[in-house]
Amino acid sequence: MRNFIIGSVLLLAVIGLGFAGFGWWRSHHPVHPPHVNAAEYESDMTEALVRGILDQLDAKAPHTCFLAFGEGLTPPGSDFLARFKGARLTVRSCHAAVAPPNGKYYDIISGQEGLMLHVLKIKEFIALHYDVTVSLSNLPAGHNLFIYRIGNLGGDWKIESCKPA
């Protein structure tokens, strides 16, 4: 009986150490969000939303906008980026940016500061009307998430409202 108790205690200790080791490993190797299918984001609605957001930015905003989709910073395709030729700001892929630990994004080629416009989530709430969660890197953490409501009104996509997330 005594051997059984000692064996049980040792087994529990080994299991406990295993869980503690896994917890330590997990804290030092966090799961990165998966990339999404960019094609699901590349629509006329998303283009109108991005253009609307760019038009709302003040004159002090950076001249380059880096665009990303989903939680895992999925880059848009080159065909979708080509839609923004002639936009108020230059729109580039999120992969064209580098982010040192100062919370800002810089163009890899020019070194100029840019804005990360991150379309996190799109949720249709009624036909042709969507709530889109967007993060803007030019705003302080905690004040950089917004839910844009956008709808198709008479064939044109229009931002209907914006509220902090």
N, C-alpha and C positions, 0 to 999 in steps of 0.2 A: 504494500500500500504506500509505503514511504517513497519507493522508487517511482511510483505512478505520480505522486504529488510533485516530486522534484522534476520529473520529466514534463509534466504539464506546465509547471512554472517556467522551465527553460523554453518550452515551445512558445508560450505566450510572450516571453522576453524576446525571442527571435522574431516573432511576428510583429511585435511592437517596434523593434529596431528596424525591421523591413519597412514598415509604414513611415517611420520617422525618416529613414533614408530616402524613400520615394518622395516624401514631402519636401525635403531639402533639395533633391534633384529637380523636382517640378518648379520650385521657386526660382531656381537658377536657369531653367530651360522652359520659359513660358510658351504656351501654345500660340502660334501666330494665326490670325484669322485667315481662312482660306480665300483664295482668289475667286471671284465670281465670273460668270459668263458676261463679258462686257457687252455683247450683242443685246442682252436684256435691258441695258441702260441706254443704248445708243438709239434714241428715237427722236422724232420731231418735238415731242414734249420736253425731253431733257435738253435739247438744243435751245428751245424757247426759254426754259428755266435758267440755264446758264447765261444766255444773252441778257435776260432780265436782271439777274443778279449783277452781272458786270456793269450794266447801265446804272444800277443803284449805288455803285461804289463811289466814294468821294474822290476828288482830284488827287489826294495824297496816296491813293492806293498804288501798289507796285504796277509796273507796266506789263508784267508777265503773269499769267494765270496758269497754274499747273492743275490739271484735271485728273481726278481719281474716282473710281467706283467701288462700292462695297466696303466691308470692314477691312479687307486685306489690301487696300490700295491697288486695285486692278487698273491698269492703264487702258485708256480708250484706244480704239483702232485708228490708224492713219486716215481712213476714209471719213470717220466721224470728226476728227480734228480738222480736216480740210473744210468742213462746213463753217468754221469760224474765221476763215480768211477774211480780212477786212473788219474784224470785230474791234471794239474799242480798245481791248487789251489783246496782246498776243496770247493765244491759248495753246499750251503744250501738254504733253503727257507728263504724268507724275514721275515717270522714270527719267525725265530731263532735269529733275531737281535733286539737290543734295540737302540733307537736313542735319546740320551739326547740332549739338545738344543745347543750342540757345533758343530753340522753339521757332526758328525761322527757316524758310526755304530759299535756296539760291539756285539760279540757273547754272548747270554744270559747265556750259560753254562760256558764258559771259561773266559769271560771278555776280550778276545783278540779283537783288532780292526779288522774290516773287510771292504770289499768293497761292496757297493750296486750296482749291475749291473741291471739296470731297463730298460727292453724292453718296451718302451712306445707305439709304433705304428708300424704296419707292413702294407706296401702298395705295392701291386703288380703293376708294371708299364708295363711289358710285360710278356708273359708266362715264368714261372720259373726264373724270375728276380724280386727282391724286393728291396725297400728302407725301411730300418728299423731304426726308431729313438730310440736311446739308451742314457741313462743318466748314468754317472759314478761318484760315490760319492767321489772318491779320488782326483777329480779336483775341482778348485774353481768355485763357482757359476758364471754363465755367460760363462764359458768355459768348461762346463761338458756335453753338449748335442752334439751328433753326429748323422749324417745320414750315415749308412753303406749301401752300395749297394752290394748285394750278389746275385749270380746266380748259376744255376745248369749247370755246364760245363762238358759234357761227363759223367754224372751220379754222379759227386762230387760237393758238394756245396763249393764255393770259395768266399771269400770277394774280390770284384772287386775294391772297392774304399771306402774312408771314408772322410767326410767333416764336418766341424762344422755346427750345425743346427742354 
